[in-house]
Amino acid sequence: MFTVIVYLHVKREYLDIFIQATLDNAQNSQKEPGVIAFDMLQQQDDPTRLVLYETYRTAQAQLDHRETPHYLKWREAIADMFEEPRYAIKYNVLSPSEI
Amino acid sequence: MFTVIVYLHVKREYLDIFIQATLDNAQNSQKEPGVIAFDMLQQQDDPTRLVLYETYRTAQAQLDHRETPHYLKWREAIADMFEEPRYAIKYNVLSPSEI
């Protein structure tokens, strides 16, 4: 089990359409068997900054996620909407030990 | 419902004791009725950087958390262990709509 926090900074003019596309990706990702969490957050003091909080059971589960139709559709749809490149940081989960 | 991501950068010499103290806080916080998630993460490429991912049902739940014995004990125990001041960013949860 590990978690990836993905930081997304979106151009304001694309924010509504970005949120719709990302909601679709998040809701479908939550149904993947290897996904424990796929939370989508919006920063309270800057709505153009969003976070995906992705917890996977295994490394393979993350690879599988990247081949799903909903991920591939999302990646293409939002490619030109970023204020700056998105980036991700990977974490080991120390607690809870089982989710 | 909202999420607070807390970023903790710990002096290496305190890391083991910091992790033990923070595990105790996290495990007790997970039992609070107003807490939906209280995940404790350790950055894979820099173990001195940790994250608390705290999702609360209400603003009152966060205030209640800050008055618990386990939080107050933690806050005092770890006060001098930081490489730099900890900070937190608050987010609205766009998905899932219910956890």
N, CA and C atoms of all chains as a GROMACS GRO file, in nm:
protein
  594
    1MET      N    1   0.084  -0.120   0.000
    1MET     CA    2   0.000   0.000   0.000
    1MET      C    3   0.088   0.125   0.000
    2PHE      N    4   0.055   0.220  -0.083
    2PHE     CA    5   0.126   0.347  -0.085
    2PHE      C    6   0.031   0.454  -0.138
    3THR      N    7   0.069   0.579  -0.113
    3THR     CA    8  -0.015   0.692  -0.152
    3THR      C    9   0.063   0.786  -0.242
    4VAL      N   10  -0.004   0.835  -0.345
    4VAL     CA   11   0.051   0.937  -0.432
    4VAL      C   12  -0.036   1.062  -0.415
    5ILE      N   13   0.030   1.173  -0.381
    5ILE     CA   14  -0.043   1.301  -0.377
    5ILE      C   15  -0.005   1.377  -0.503
    6VAL      N   16  -0.106   1.408  -0.584
    6VAL     CA   17  -0.085   1.477  -0.711
    6VAL      C   18  -0.136   1.620  -0.697
    7TYR      N   19  -0.048   1.715  -0.733
    7TYR     CA   20  -0.081   1.857  -0.720
    7TYR      C   21  -0.111   1.914  -0.858
    8LEU      N   22  -0.228   1.977  -0.868
    8LEU     CA   23  -0.279   2.026  -0.996
    8LEU      C   24  -0.307   2.177  -0.982
    9HIS      N   25  -0.242   2.258  -1.065
    9HIS     CA   26  -0.268   2.402  -1.066
    9HIS      C   27  -0.324   2.437  -1.203
   10VAL      N   28  -0.450   2.479  -1.204
   10VAL     CA   29  -0.528   2.487  -1.326
   10VAL      C   30  -0.550   2.633  -1.366
   11LYS      N   31  -0.545   2.659  -1.496
   11LYS     CA   32  -0.580   2.794  -1.544
   11LYS      C   33  -0.725   2.823  -1.511
   12ARG      N   34  -0.749   2.943  -1.459
   12ARG     CA   35  -0.883   2.973  -1.410
   12ARG      C   36  -0.990   2.957  -1.518
   13GLU      N   37  -0.956   2.991  -1.640
   13GLU     CA   38  -1.059   2.985  -1.746
   13GLU      C   39  -1.102   2.842  -1.777
   14TYR      N   40  -1.022   2.745  -1.736
   14TYR     CA   41  -1.057   2.605  -1.759
   14TYR      C   42  -1.110   2.535  -1.635
   15LEU      N   43  -1.126   2.609  -1.526
   15LEU     CA   44  -1.149   2.542  -1.398
   15LEU      C   45  -1.276   2.457  -1.398
   16ASP      N   46  -1.386   2.511  -1.448
   16ASP     CA   47  -1.511   2.436  -1.442
   16ASP      C   48  -1.503   2.307  -1.523
   17ILE      N   49  -1.451   2.317  -1.642
   17ILE     CA   50  -1.444   2.198  -1.728
   17ILE      C   51  -1.340   2.100  -1.674
   18PHE      N   52  -1.234   2.154  -1.615
   18PHE     CA   53  -1.133   2.067  -1.553
   18PHE      C   54  -1.194   1.988  -1.438
   19ILE      N   55  -1.272   2.055  -1.355
   19ILE     CA   56  -1.333   1.987  -1.240
   19ILE      C   57  -1.428   1.877  -1.287
   20GLN      N   58  -1.506   1.906  -1.389
   20GLN     CA   59  -1.599   1.803  -1.439
   20GLN      C   60  -1.522   1.681  -1.491
   21ALA      N   61  -1.417   1.706  -1.568
   21ALA     CA   62  -1.340   1.594  -1.624
   21ALA      C   63  -1.271   1.514  -1.513
   22THR      N   64  -1.223   1.585  -1.412
   22THR     CA   65  -1.149   1.518  -1.306
   22THR      C   66  -1.243   1.443  -1.212
   23LEU      N   67  -1.364   1.496  -1.193
   23LEU     CA   68  -1.464   1.423  -1.115
   23LEU      C   69  -1.496   1.289  -1.181
   24ASP      N   70  -1.510   1.291  -1.311
   24ASP     CA   71  -1.538   1.167  -1.384
   24ASP      C   72  -1.425   1.066  -1.363
   25ASN      N   73  -1.302   1.114  -1.374
   25ASN     CA   74  -1.186   1.026  -1.353
   25ASN      C   75  -1.183   0.973  -1.209
   26ALA      N   76  -1.207   1.061  -1.114
   26ALA     CA   77  -1.200   1.021  -0.973
   26ALA      C   78  -1.308   0.917  -0.941
   27GLN      N   79  -1.429   0.943  -0.985
   27GLN     CA   80  -1.539   0.853  -0.951
   27GLN      C   81  -1.519   0.714  -1.013
   28ASN      N   82  -1.467   0.710  -1.133
   28ASN     CA   83  -1.438   0.580  -1.194
   28ASN      C   84  -1.318   0.513  -1.129
   29SER      N   85  -1.219   0.591  -1.093
   29SER     CA   86  -1.099   0.535  -1.031
   29SER      C   87  -1.132   0.472  -0.896
   30GLN      N   88  -1.226   0.533  -0.824
   30GLN     CA   89  -1.264   0.479  -0.693
   30GLN      C   90  -1.321   0.337  -0.705
   31LYS      N   91  -1.366   0.300  -0.823
   31LYS     CA   92  -1.423   0.165  -0.842
   31LYS      C   93  -1.319   0.061  -0.877
   32GLU      N   94  -1.196   0.100  -0.905
   32GLU     CA   95  -1.093   0.004  -0.943
   32GLU      C   96  -1.058  -0.085  -0.823
   33PRO      N   97  -1.042  -0.215  -0.846
   33PRO     CA   98  -1.016  -0.305  -0.732
   33PRO      C   99  -0.886  -0.276  -0.659
   34GLY      N  100  -0.786  -0.221  -0.728
   34GLY     CA  101  -0.658  -0.193  -0.664
   34GLY      C  102  -0.649  -0.057  -0.599
   35VAL      N  103  -0.757   0.019  -0.607
   35VAL     CA  104  -0.759   0.155  -0.551
   35VAL      C  105  -0.827   0.154  -0.415
   36ILE      N  106  -0.756   0.202  -0.313
   36ILE     CA  107  -0.813   0.212  -0.179
   36ILE      C  108  -0.879   0.349  -0.161
   37ALA      N  109  -0.813   0.452  -0.209
   37ALA     CA  110  -0.870   0.587  -0.202
   37ALA      C  111  -0.834   0.662  -0.330
   38PHE      N  112  -0.924   0.746  -0.372
   38PHE     CA  113  -0.896   0.836  -0.485
   38PHE      C  114  -0.977   0.962  -0.457
   39ASP      N  115  -0.928   1.040  -0.362
   39ASP     CA  116  -0.999   1.161  -0.319
   39ASP      C  117  -0.960   1.278  -0.408
   40MET      N  118  -1.057   1.364  -0.435
   40MET     CA  119  -1.033   1.484  -0.514
   40MET      C  120  -1.065   1.604  -0.427
   41LEU      N  121  -0.965   1.691  -0.410
   41LEU     CA  122  -0.976   1.805  -0.319
   41LEU      C  123  -0.953   1.936  -0.393
   42GLN      N  124  -1.013   2.043  -0.339
   42GLN     CA  125  -0.993   2.178  -0.394
   42GLN      C  126  -0.949   2.270  -0.281
   43GLN      N  127  -0.839   2.339  -0.302
   43GLN     CA  128  -0.780   2.420  -0.195
   43GLN      C  129  -0.874   2.535  -0.158
   44GLN      N  130  -0.897   2.555  -0.029
   44GLN     CA  131  -0.997   2.653   0.013
   44GLN      C  132  -0.956   2.795  -0.021
   45ASP      N  133  -0.829   2.829  -0.008
   45ASP     CA  134  -0.789   2.969  -0.031
   45ASP      C  135  -0.739   2.994  -0.174
   46ASP      N  136  -0.745   2.892  -0.259
   46ASP     CA  137  -0.709   2.909  -0.401
   46ASP      C  138  -0.775   2.797  -0.481
   47PRO      N  139  -0.896   2.822  -0.532
   47PRO     CA  140  -0.973   2.716  -0.598
   47PRO      C  141  -0.908   2.662  -0.725
   48THR      N  142  -0.806   2.730  -0.777
   48THR     CA  143  -0.738   2.679  -0.897
   48THR      C  144  -0.636   2.570  -0.862
   49ARG      N  145  -0.618   2.542  -0.734
   49ARG     CA  146  -0.526   2.437  -0.691
   49ARG      C  147  -0.606   2.319  -0.638
   50LEU      N  148  -0.584   2.204  -0.702
   50LEU     CA  149  -0.656   2.082  -0.664
   50LEU      C  150  -0.555   1.973  -0.631
   51VAL      N  151  -0.603   1.874  -0.561
   51VAL     CA  152  -0.519   1.761  -0.520
   51VAL      C  153  -0.593   1.631  -0.550
   52LEU      N  154  -0.520   1.534  -0.601
   52LEU     CA  155  -0.569   1.397  -0.604
   52LEU      C  156  -0.490   1.317  -0.501
   53TYR      N  157  -0.563   1.251  -0.415
   53TYR     CA  158  -0.501   1.171  -0.308
   53TYR      C  159  -0.531   1.025  -0.340
   54GLU      N  160  -0.429   0.957  -0.393
   54GLU     CA  161  -0.449   0.825  -0.453
   54GLU      C  162  -0.375   0.718  -0.371
   55THR      N  163  -0.449   0.628  -0.310
   55THR     CA  164  -0.388   0.519  -0.235
   55THR      C  165  -0.413   0.387  -0.309
   56TYR      N  166  -0.303   0.319  -0.338
   56TYR     CA  167  -0.308   0.194  -0.414
   56TYR      C  168  -0.265   0.076  -0.328
   57ARG      N  169  -0.324  -0.040  -0.358
   57ARG     CA  170  -0.285  -0.161  -0.284
   57ARG      C  171  -0.144  -0.204  -0.322
   58THR      N  172  -0.109  -0.192  -0.449
   58THR     CA  173   0.019  -0.242  -0.500
   58THR      C  174   0.069  -0.149  -0.611
   59ALA      N  175   0.197  -0.163  -0.645
   59ALA     CA  176   0.252  -0.088  -0.757
   59ALA      C  177   0.179  -0.124  -0.887
   60GLN      N  178   0.143  -0.251  -0.900
   60GLN     CA  179   0.071  -0.294  -1.020
   60GLN      C  180  -0.064  -0.223  -1.032
   61ALA      N  181  -0.127  -0.199  -0.918
   61ALA     CA  182  -0.258  -0.131  -0.921
   61ALA      C  183  -0.246   0.008  -0.981
   62GLN      N  184  -0.134   0.076  -0.952
   62GLN     CA  185  -0.115   0.209  -1.012
   62GLN      C  186  -0.090   0.198  -1.163
   63LEU      N  187  -0.012   0.097  -1.203
   63LEU     CA  188   0.009   0.076  -1.347
   63LEU      C  189  -0.123   0.044  -1.416
   64ASP      N  190  -0.204  -0.040  -1.352
   64ASP     CA  191  -0.334  -0.074  -1.410
   64ASP      C  192  -0.421   0.051  -1.426
   65HIS      N  193  -0.416   0.137  -1.323
   65HIS     CA  194  -0.495   0.262  -1.328
   65HIS      C  195  -0.459   0.343  -1.452
   66ARG      N  196  -0.332   0.347  -1.484
   66ARG     CA  197  -0.287   0.431  -1.595
   66ARG      C  198  -0.324   0.374  -1.732
   67GLU      N  199  -0.380   0.256  -1.733
   67GLU     CA  200  -0.426   0.198  -1.860
   67GLU      C  201  -0.578   0.197  -1.871
   68THR      N  202  -0.647   0.249  -1.773
   68THR     CA  203  -0.794   0.248  -1.777
   68THR      C  204  -0.844   0.352  -1.878
   69PRO      N  205  -0.959   0.326  -1.938
   69PRO     CA  206  -1.017   0.426  -2.030
   69PRO      C  207  -1.043   0.560  -1.963
   70HIS      N  208  -1.089   0.560  -1.838
   70HIS     CA  209  -1.120   0.690  -1.774
   70HIS      C  210  -0.995   0.771  -1.748
   71TYR      N  211  -0.883   0.704  -1.714
   71TYR     CA  212  -0.759   0.780  -1.693
   71TYR      C  213  -0.705   0.835  -1.825
   72LEU      N  214  -0.705   0.751  -1.927
   72LEU     CA  215  -0.650   0.795  -2.056
   72LEU      C  216  -0.734   0.909  -2.114
   73LYS      N  217  -0.866   0.898  -2.098
   73LYS     CA  218  -0.955   1.006  -2.145
   73LYS      C  219  -0.926   1.135  -2.068
   74TRP      N  220  -0.912   1.125  -1.938
   74TRP     CA  221  -0.884   1.242  -1.854
   74TRP      C  222  -0.752   1.306  -1.892
   75ARG      N  223  -0.648   1.223  -1.906
   75ARG     CA  224  -0.515   1.276  -1.932
   75ARG      C  225  -0.512   1.358  -2.062
   76GLU      N  226  -0.584   1.308  -2.160
   76GLU     CA  227  -0.587   1.381  -2.287
   76GLU      C  228  -0.672   1.508  -2.276
   77ALA      N  229  -0.786   1.494  -2.207
   77ALA     CA  230  -0.879   1.608  -2.200
   77ALA      C  231  -0.820   1.728  -2.130
   78ILE      N  232  -0.736   1.703  -2.027
   78ILE     CA  233  -0.692   1.815  -1.942
   78ILE      C  234  -0.548   1.859  -1.972
   79ALA      N  235  -0.490   1.803  -2.076
   79ALA     CA  236  -0.346   1.824  -2.099
   79ALA      C  237  -0.307   1.971  -2.109
   80ASP      N  238  -0.395   2.055  -2.166
   80ASP     CA  239  -0.358   2.195  -2.191
   80ASP      C  240  -0.420   2.292  -2.091
   81MET      N  241  -0.469   2.241  -1.981
   81MET     CA  242  -0.542   2.327  -1.886
   81MET      C  243  -0.459   2.372  -1.766
   82PHE      N  244  -0.331   2.336  -1.764
   82PHE     CA  245  -0.253   2.361  -1.642
   82PHE      C  246  -0.184   2.497  -1.643
   83GLU      N  247  -0.187   2.561  -1.529
   83GLU     CA  248  -0.112   2.685  -1.507
   83GLU      C  249   0.037   2.654  -1.497
   84GLU      N  250   0.067   2.540  -1.439
   84GLU     CA  251   0.206   2.490  -1.432
   84GLU      C  252   0.199   2.338  -1.433
   85PRO      N  253   0.308   2.272  -1.467
   85PRO     CA  254   0.302   2.125  -1.478
   85PRO      C  255   0.258   2.060  -1.346
   86ARG      N  256   0.177   1.960  -1.358
   86ARG     CA  257   0.137   1.887  -1.237
   86ARG      C  258   0.255   1.802  -1.189
   87TYR      N  259   0.253   1.773  -1.059
   87TYR     CA  260   0.359   1.689  -1.006
   87TYR      C  261   0.302   1.603  -0.894
   88ALA      N  262   0.375   1.496  -0.863
   88ALA     CA  263   0.326   1.398  -0.766
   88ALA      C  264   0.437   1.363  -0.669
   89ILE      N  265   0.398   1.334  -0.545
   89ILE     CA  266   0.492   1.289  -0.443
   89ILE      C  267   0.440   1.156  -0.387
   90LYS      N  268   0.531   1.060  -0.373
   90LYS     CA  269   0.492   0.925  -0.328
   90LYS      C  270   0.526   0.905  -0.180
   91TYR      N  271   0.435   0.839  -0.113
   91TYR     CA  272   0.448   0.817   0.032
   91TYR      C  273   0.422   0.673   0.069
   92ASN      N  274   0.492   0.626   0.169
   92ASN     CA  275   0.454   0.504   0.238
   92ASN      C  276   0.348   0.539   0.341
   93VAL      N  277   0.252   0.448   0.362
   93VAL     CA  278   0.146   0.470   0.458
   93VAL      C  279   0.187   0.407   0.591
   94LEU      N  280   0.209   0.489   0.692
   94LEU     CA  281   0.249   0.437   0.823
   94LEU      C  282   0.126   0.402   0.909
   95SER      N  283   0.016   0.474   0.886
   95SER     CA  284  -0.108   0.446   0.959
   95SER      C  285  -0.224   0.504   0.879
   96PRO      N  286  -0.340   0.439   0.872
   96PRO     CA  287  -0.366   0.308   0.933
   96PRO      C  288  -0.292   0.196   0.861
   97SER      N  289  -0.270   0.087   0.934
   97SER     CA  290  -0.194  -0.024   0.876
   97SER      C  291  -0.277  -0.100   0.773
   98GLU      N  292  -0.410  -0.099   0.792
   98GLU     CA  293  -0.500  -0.155   0.692
   98GLU      C  294  -0.615  -0.059   0.673
   99ILE      N  295  -0.651  -0.037   0.548
   99ILE     CA  296  -0.762   0.055   0.520
   99ILE      C  297  -0.873  -0.025   0.452
  100MET      N  298  -1.776   1.840   0.547
  100MET     CA  299  -1.655   1.758   0.535
  100MET      C  300  -1.544   1.839   0.469
  101PHE      N  301  -1.426   1.834   0.524
  101PHE     CA  302  -1.310   1.901   0.465
  101PHE      C  303  -1.184   1.824   0.507
  102THR      N  304  -1.076   1.852   0.435
  102THR     CA  305  -0.950   1.783   0.461
  102THR      C  306  -0.840   1.885   0.489
  103VAL      N  307  -0.758   1.852   0.586
  103VAL     CA  308  -0.639   1.931   0.615
  103VAL      C  309  -0.518   1.842   0.586
  104ILE      N  310  -0.428   1.891   0.502
  104ILE     CA  311  -0.302   1.820   0.480
  104ILE      C  312  -0.195   1.895   0.558
  105VAL      N  313  -0.133   1.825   0.651
  105VAL     CA  314  -0.031   1.884   0.738
  105VAL      C  315   0.105   1.831   0.695
  106TYR      N  316   0.199   1.923   0.672
  106TYR     CA  317   0.333   1.887   0.626
  106TYR      C  318   0.432   1.902   0.740
  107LEU      N  319   0.504   1.793   0.766
  107LEU     CA  320   0.595   1.783   0.880
  107LEU      C  321   0.735   1.750   0.829
  108HIS      N  322   0.830   1.837   0.859
  108HIS     CA  323   0.969   1.812   0.822
  108HIS      C  324   1.049   1.802   0.952
  109VAL      N  325   1.102   1.682   0.977
  109VAL     CA  326   1.153   1.647   1.109
  109VAL      C  327   1.305   1.636   1.105
  110LYS      N  328   1.369   1.682   1.211
  110LYS     CA  329   1.514   1.662   1.223
  110LYS      C  330   1.545   1.513   1.229
  111ARG      N  331   1.644   1.472   1.153
  111ARG     CA  332   1.670   1.329   1.139
  111ARG      C  333   1.698   1.262   1.273
  112GLU      N  334   1.765   1.332   1.363
  112GLU     CA  335   1.800   1.269   1.491
  112GLU      C  336   1.676   1.239   1.576
  113TYR      N  337   1.564   1.305   1.546
  113TYR     CA  338   1.442   1.280   1.621
  113TYR      C  339   1.343   1.190   1.547
  114LEU      N  340   1.381   1.142   1.431
  114LEU     CA  341   1.281   1.080   1.343
  114LEU      C  342   1.212   0.960   1.407
  115ASP      N  343   1.288   0.870   1.468
  115ASP     CA  344   1.226   0.750   1.524
  115ASP      C  345   1.127   0.784   1.636
  116ILE      N  346   1.170   0.872   1.725
  116ILE     CA  347   1.081   0.907   1.837
  116ILE      C  348   0.963   0.989   1.787
  117PHE      N  349   0.987   1.071   1.686
  117PHE     CA  350   0.877   1.148   1.626
  117PHE      C  351   0.772   1.055   1.566
  118ILE      N  352   0.817   0.954   1.494
  118ILE     CA  353   0.724   0.861   1.430
  118ILE      C  354   0.643   0.786   1.536
  119GLN      N  355   0.707   0.743   1.643
  119GLN     CA  356   0.632   0.673   1.748
  119GLN      C  357   0.526   0.763   1.809
  120ALA      N  358   0.562   0.887   1.839
  120ALA     CA  359   0.467   0.979   1.901
  120ALA      C  360   0.352   1.010   1.806
  121THR      N  361   0.384   1.023   1.679
  121THR     CA  362   0.282   1.061   1.581
  121THR      C  363   0.191   0.943   1.548
  122LEU      N  364   0.247   0.822   1.551
  122LEU     CA  365   0.162   0.703   1.534
  122LEU      C  366   0.058   0.694   1.646
  123ASP      N  367   0.101   0.722   1.767
  123ASP     CA  368   0.007   0.720   1.879
  123ASP      C  369  -0.105   0.822   1.857
  124ASN      N  370  -0.067   0.941   1.816
  124ASN     CA  371  -0.168   1.045   1.789
  124ASN      C  372  -0.261   1.003   1.676
  125ALA      N  373  -0.204   0.951   1.568
  125ALA     CA  374  -0.287   0.913   1.452
  125ALA      C  375  -0.384   0.802   1.489
  126GLN      N  376  -0.334   0.700   1.558
  126GLN     CA  377  -0.421   0.585   1.589
  126GLN      C  378  -0.536   0.626   1.681
  127ASN      N  379  -0.509   0.713   1.776
  127ASN     CA  380  -0.617   0.761   1.863
  127ASN      C  381  -0.711   0.855   1.788
  128SER      N  382  -0.655   0.938   1.701
  128SER     CA  383  -0.739   1.033   1.627
  128SER      C  384  -0.836   0.960   1.535
  129GLN      N  385  -0.792   0.847   1.479
  129GLN     CA  386  -0.879   0.769   1.390
  129GLN      C  387  -1.005   0.720   1.461
  130LYS      N  388  -1.001   0.716   1.594
  130LYS     CA  389  -1.118   0.669   1.671
  130LYS      C  390  -1.216   0.781   1.704
  131GLU      N  391  -1.179   0.905   1.679
  131GLU     CA  392  -1.269   1.016   1.713
  131GLU      C  393  -1.392   1.012   1.622
  132PRO      N  394  -1.511   1.037   1.678
  132PRO     CA  395  -1.632   1.026   1.597
  132PRO      C  396  -1.638   1.127   1.482
  133GLY      N  397  -1.575   1.242   1.498
  133GLY     CA  398  -1.580   1.343   1.392
  133GLY      C  399  -1.470   1.330   1.288
  134VAL      N  400  -1.385   1.230   1.304
  134VAL     CA  401  -1.273   1.209   1.212
  134VAL      C  402  -1.309   1.102   1.110
  135ILE      N  403  -1.300   1.138   0.982
  135ILE     CA  404  -1.326   1.040   0.875
  135ILE      C  405  -1.197   0.970   0.835
  136ALA      N  406  -1.090   1.047   0.828
  136ALA     CA  407  -0.959   0.989   0.796
  136ALA      C  408  -0.852   1.062   0.875
  137PHE      N  409  -0.751   0.988   0.916
  137PHE     CA  410  -0.635   1.050   0.980
  137PHE      C  411  -0.516   0.963   0.940
  138ASP      N  412  -0.475   0.978   0.814
  138ASP     CA  413  -0.368   0.896   0.758
  138ASP      C  414  -0.233   0.960   0.791
  139MET      N  415  -0.136   0.876   0.818
  139MET     CA  416   0.000   0.922   0.844
  139MET      C  417   0.092   0.863   0.738
  140LEU      N  418   0.160   0.952   0.665
  140LEU     CA  419   0.242   0.912   0.550
  140LEU      C  420   0.387   0.955   0.570
  141GLN      N  421   0.477   0.881   0.504
  141GLN     CA  422   0.620   0.914   0.506
  141GLN      C  423   0.670   0.920   0.362
  142GLN      N  424   0.731   1.031   0.327
  142GLN     CA  425   0.772   1.052   0.188
  142GLN      C  426   0.878   0.951   0.147
  143GLN      N  427   0.859   0.887   0.030
  143GLN     CA  428   0.949   0.778  -0.008
  143GLN      C  429   1.091   0.827  -0.034
  144ASP      N  430   1.108   0.942  -0.094
  144ASP     CA  431   1.244   0.986  -0.129
  144ASP      C  432   1.306   1.079  -0.025
  145ASP      N  433   1.235   1.102   0.086
  145ASP     CA  434   1.291   1.180   0.197
  145ASP      C  435   1.215   1.144   0.324
  146PRO      N  436   1.264   1.043   0.398
  146PRO     CA  437   1.190   0.992   0.515
  146PRO      C  438   1.170   1.095   0.626
  147THR      N  439   1.243   1.207   0.621
  147THR     CA  440   1.223   1.310   0.724
  147THR      C  441   1.101   1.397   0.697
  148ARG      N  442   1.036   1.373   0.584
  148ARG     CA  443   0.914   1.449   0.551
  148ARG      C  444   0.794   1.357   0.565
  149LEU      N  445   0.702   1.399   0.652
  149LEU     CA  446   0.581   1.321   0.676
  149LEU      C  447   0.459   1.408   0.651
  150VAL      N  448   0.347   1.341   0.633
  150VAL     CA  449   0.221   1.409   0.607
  150VAL      C  450   0.113   1.349   0.697
  151LEU      N  451   0.030   1.436   0.752
  151LEU     CA  452  -0.096   1.392   0.813
  151LEU      C  453  -0.209   1.435   0.722
  152TYR      N  454  -0.293   1.340   0.687
  152TYR     CA  455  -0.407   1.366   0.597
  152TYR      C  456  -0.532   1.350   0.681
  153GLU      N  457  -0.591   1.463   0.719
  153GLU     CA  458  -0.696   1.464   0.820
  153GLU      C  459  -0.828   1.509   0.757
  154THR      N  460  -0.925   1.422   0.753
  154THR     CA  461  -1.057   1.458   0.700
  154THR      C  462  -1.157   1.458   0.816
  155TYR      N  463  -1.224   1.573   0.832
  155TYR     CA  464  -1.319   1.593   0.942
  155TYR      C  465  -1.461   1.608   0.888
  156ARG      N  466  -1.556   1.562   0.968
  156ARG     CA  467  -1.697   1.578   0.928
  156ARG      C  468  -1.740   1.724   0.933
  157THR      N  469  -1.693   1.797   1.034
  157THR     CA  470  -1.735   1.935   1.057
  157THR      C  471  -1.618   2.016   1.112
  158ALA      N  472  -1.634   2.150   1.109
  158ALA     CA  473  -1.533   2.235   1.170
  158ALA      C  474  -1.521   2.208   1.320
  159GLN      N  475  -1.636   2.178   1.382
  159GLN     CA  476  -1.634   2.148   1.524
  159GLN      C  477  -1.551   2.023   1.553
  160ALA      N  478  -1.555   1.927   1.463
  160ALA     CA  479  -1.478   1.803   1.484
  160ALA      C  480  -1.330   1.833   1.490
  161GLN      N  481  -1.284   1.929   1.409
  161GLN     CA  482  -1.142   1.964   1.416
  161GLN      C  483  -1.109   2.035   1.548
  162LEU      N  484  -1.200   2.122   1.592
  162LEU     CA  485  -1.178   2.189   1.722
  162LEU      C  486  -1.176   2.086   1.834
  163ASP      N  487  -1.268   1.990   1.828
  163ASP     CA  488  -1.270   1.884   1.929
  163ASP      C  489  -1.140   1.806   1.930
  164HIS      N  490  -1.089   1.776   1.809
  164HIS     CA  491  -0.962   1.702   1.798
  164HIS      C  492  -0.851   1.774   1.874
  165ARG      N  493  -0.849   1.906   1.861
  165ARG     CA  494  -0.740   1.983   1.922
  165ARG      C  495  -0.749   1.991   2.074
  166GLU      N  496  -0.856   1.938   2.130
  166GLU     CA  497  -0.869   1.935   2.276
  166GLU      C  498  -0.853   1.795   2.332
  167THR      N  499  -0.825   1.698   2.247
  167THR     CA  500  -0.811   1.561   2.297
  167THR      C  501  -0.678   1.543   2.369
  168PRO      N  502  -0.675   1.453   2.467
  168PRO     CA  503  -0.548   1.425   2.536
  168PRO      C  504  -0.438   1.379   2.441
  169HIS      N  505  -0.473   1.296   2.342
  169HIS     CA  506  -0.367   1.244   2.254
  169HIS      C  507  -0.309   1.356   2.167
  170TYR      N  508  -0.391   1.451   2.122
  170TYR     CA  509  -0.338   1.562   2.042
  170TYR      C  510  -0.249   1.652   2.128
  171LEU      N  511  -0.298   1.686   2.247
  171LEU     CA  512  -0.222   1.777   2.333
  171LEU      C  513  -0.089   1.715   2.375
  172LYS      N  514  -0.092   1.585   2.403
  172LYS     CA  515   0.032   1.514   2.438
  172LYS      C  516   0.130   1.516   2.320
  173TRP      N  517   0.078   1.488   2.201
  173TRP     CA  518   0.161   1.488   2.080
  173TRP      C  519   0.222   1.625   2.056
  174ARG      N  520   0.138   1.727   2.062
  174ARG     CA  521   0.184   1.863   2.029
  174ARG      C  522   0.301   1.904   2.119
  175GLU      N  523   0.290   1.867   2.245
  175GLU     CA  524   0.397   1.904   2.337
  175GLU      C  525   0.522   1.818   2.313
  176ALA      N  526   0.499   1.689   2.290
  176ALA     CA  527   0.613   1.597   2.277
  176ALA      C  528   0.700   1.631   2.157
  177ILE      N  529   0.640   1.677   2.047
  177ILE     CA  530   0.714   1.692   1.922
  177ILE      C  531   0.754   1.837   1.892
  178ALA      N  532   0.726   1.927   1.985
  178ALA     CA  533   0.741   2.070   1.956
  178ALA      C  534   0.881   2.107   1.908
  179ASP      N  535   0.982   2.042   1.959
  179ASP     CA  536   1.120   2.083   1.927
  179ASP      C  537   1.187   1.992   1.825
  180MET      N  538   1.111   1.911   1.757
  180MET     CA  539   1.170   1.811   1.666
  180MET      C  540   1.169   1.851   1.519
  181PHE      N  541   1.122   1.972   1.490
  181PHE     CA  542   1.102   2.008   1.350
  181PHE      C  543   1.226   2.073   1.287
  182GLU      N  544   1.253   2.032   1.163
  182GLU     CA  545   1.356   2.096   1.083
  182GLU      C  546   1.310   2.234   1.039
  183GLU      N  547   1.183   2.246   1.013
  183GLU     CA  548   1.122   2.376   0.980
  183GLU      C  549   0.979   2.373   1.031
  184PRO      N  550   0.916   2.489   1.048
  184PRO     CA  551   0.781   2.487   1.106
  184PRO      C  552   0.684   2.404   1.022
  185ARG      N  553   0.598   2.331   1.089
  185ARG     CA  554   0.497   2.256   1.015
  185ARG      C  555   0.392   2.353   0.962
  186TYR      N  556   0.326   2.312   0.856
  186TYR     CA  557   0.219   2.396   0.801
  186TYR      C  558   0.109   2.307   0.746
  187ALA      N  559  -0.008   2.368   0.730
  187ALA     CA  560  -0.126   2.292   0.689
  187ALA      C  561  -0.198   2.368   0.579
  188ILE      N  562  -0.259   2.293   0.488
  188ILE     CA  563  -0.341   2.350   0.381
  188ILE      C  564  -0.479   2.285   0.389
  189LYS      N  565  -0.584   2.368   0.379
  189LYS     CA  566  -0.721   2.318   0.392
  189LYS      C  567  -0.788   2.303   0.256
  190TYR      N  568  -0.863   2.197   0.243
  190TYR     CA  569  -0.927   2.164   0.115
  190TYR      C  570  -1.074   2.128   0.136
  191ASN      N  571  -1.156   2.165   0.038
  191ASN     CA  572  -1.289   2.107   0.026
  191ASN      C  573  -1.277   1.973  -0.046
  192VAL      N  574  -1.360   1.878  -0.006
  192VAL     CA  575  -1.359   1.745  -0.068
  192VAL      C  576  -1.463   1.745  -0.180
  193LEU      N  577  -1.416   1.734  -0.305
  193LEU     CA  578  -1.510   1.730  -0.418
  193LEU      C  579  -1.556   1.588  -0.447
  194SER      N  580  -1.472   1.490  -0.417
  194SER     CA  581  -1.510   1.350  -0.436
  194SER      C  582  -1.420   1.264  -0.347
  195PRO      N  583  -1.470   1.157  -0.286
  195PRO     CA  584  -1.609   1.113  -0.291
  195PRO      C  585  -1.702   1.207  -0.214
  196SER      N  586  -1.831   1.206  -0.250
  196SER     CA  587  -1.925   1.297  -0.186
  196SER      C  588  -1.958   1.251  -0.045
  197GLU      N  589  -1.951   1.120  -0.024
  197GLU     CA  590  -1.967   1.068   0.112
  197GLU      C  591  -1.860   0.962   0.134
  198ILE      N  592  -1.800   0.965   0.250
  198ILE     CA  593  -1.695   0.868   0.280
  198ILE      C  594  -1.740   0.784   0.398
   0.00000   0.00000   0.00000
